[in-house]
Amino acid sequence: MKEKKPMQNLKRIRKRRGLTQKQLAEAIGIKWTALSEYERGTRRPNYTIVAKLCKALGVPLYEILSDVIEVEK
């Protein structure tokens, strides 16, 4: 079974919004290299960054973290 990494939905959501890593990173005030690390799962963002990502992407928290937490449907 493939192990899920935190924030693995981030790349999918970003691409769906038509944003590059650089555009999204600039929108939330971080370096694009940090965003790349979040997407690859080699680095974890703090809560403030996750909140900024949600706002910039226009998605609720659970959509970005749905691979990390169980969401009741």
Steps between C-alpha positions, in 0.01 A plus 500: 500500500638839401559733793314830479697814561363810669395769254493267198177669386672838487656451156174372351302796637764753392506364146120492487508874581749558216778625728871435487696430815659843468164678469349325801813543710511873424129533583557366851845648562726195489774378269395270217757246617315468832172443314670233290615325817145511643363342182763226501447428868859568598400795717189581700348847513389653826134581563538864390633392160224241459240768578656732241503218243130433563414866457710546186360184340143565616459160663407387851766352724370145469546502122873560529537264797250232396783255445619557856177501698184297473210709378149384576275510196 
